[in-house]
C-alpha cells in the first residue's frame, strides 16, 4: 500500500531515556484506500460455490468476511504507516517496536485510523578518545620457584598412596569410621545418609572437606585415635538437611596413607614428553612464560576497556538491560548448580545478587554499544571466512555436519552472537594497536 507521508499525523512522546511512543493517525481517505486493497486480497483468496475465483460480489464478501477484511486492512495500515513514521525520526531502534493493542481505534473505513507503538532506541553518545590510550606492559619474569612449583604439581599427578606409621599430616588420606549424633526431630533423606555414618571411609586432609572443619581436628591424629568434634555446616551446604546445622561427631582413625611423589629423573621426564630433566624444566619454564604472557595481555585489554568505559555514561534501553540481567542471573544459577548448592539457597542467592546482576548487566550493555560504535568508526567487519572457521569448529566439537550446525546456530541466534563476539574481539585488537603502550 502507498501511504503518503505528509498526510500522516504523528505525535511523538518521549517517555524515558531511550524510550518513546509514536501515536499515528492515518486519514480517512488512506483508510478507505487500504480497505479497498484488503478487500481485493481477500477476494483473490476466497472460494465460494457458484462463483469463479476472484469474482465473489463485494456485498457477499463484506457480509461473510468482514473480520478478515478489517484485520487485513489494519495490518496494512499499521505496517506501512509505522515504517513511514519511524523514517521521520532520527532514532535507530534497539529492538522491534511494540504495538499497543489497547490504543487501536475502532475500525471504520470512513474515519481516521489511529494507533500507538512503543519504541526503544539505541543510545546516542559521543565516542571517547579511543586512540592512544596509555598502558604499561610489564616484563615477564619466570623464577626458579615458579618452575619448581609447577614441577611439583606435575609430580603430584604421578604420586602413589603409601601407608605410613606416623601422625596424620596435611594432604594425607585417612581411612576412618565416623558417626554423628542427631537430634530426635532431625530428618535425613537418602542423599545425605553418608554424612551421618560411615565405616572404612576415606577422608582427605585437603580441600574440599567432606565434613567442614575436620582437617584442623584430624591433623596430628594417630591410628586408633577417636576424635570428637562439633561440625558446623554452612548455610549454602550442598545437602539441604544439613545446611546451617551444628552436629557432634566422633571420628575413629583406622589407617593413614600419604601421597608419595616419584623421584624426578630422566626416565620420568620422558613420560612427560621431554628428553631429560633439563629439557623438562626448560619446557615448563616456557609454558609458564606463555601463560603469564597471556594473562598479562588479557589484563592489558581489560585495563584498556576500563579506561574507555570510565569516559562514557549514557542511558540504556531498559529491555536490552533486562535481557542482559537475565543472562547474568542464569550464569549465577549455573555456577551454583555446578557447586551442588540447593535450589532453596540458589533462590536466596538470586535475591541477594539482583543489585549486582543489574550493575553487571548495565556494564555489559554499555560496553556492547561502545565497542560497536568504535567498530563502526574503524570500519571493522566480520568476514565470511571467519564465521565459516568457527562453524567448522563447532561442527567438529558437536560431531555434526557443517550444514546442520549452520542451520541450528542460525535458528537459535547463536550465529549472530558469534559474529558479534568476533567483531568485538577484532575491535579490541585494533584498540590495542592504537594504544600508547610503555614497555617495562
KAJOCOR-V533651 format. One record per helix or strand of 2 or more residues. SS is the DSSP state (2 for helix, 1 for strand). FROM is the first residue (numbers start at 1). LEN is the number of residues. If there is no record, write none. Layout:
ss->[SS/SS]
from->[FROM/FROM]
len->[LEN/LEN]
//
This chain:
ss->[2/1/1/2/2/2/1/2/1/1/2/1/1/2/1/2/1/2/1/2/2/2/2/2/2/2/1]
from->[5/9/19/28/58/66/98/101/113/134/144/160/173/190/197/214/226/240/246/266/277/318/343/384/402/414/436]
len->[3/8/8/18/7/22/3/3/9/4/13/4/9/6/8/5/7/3/15/6/33/21/36/14/11/21/4]
//
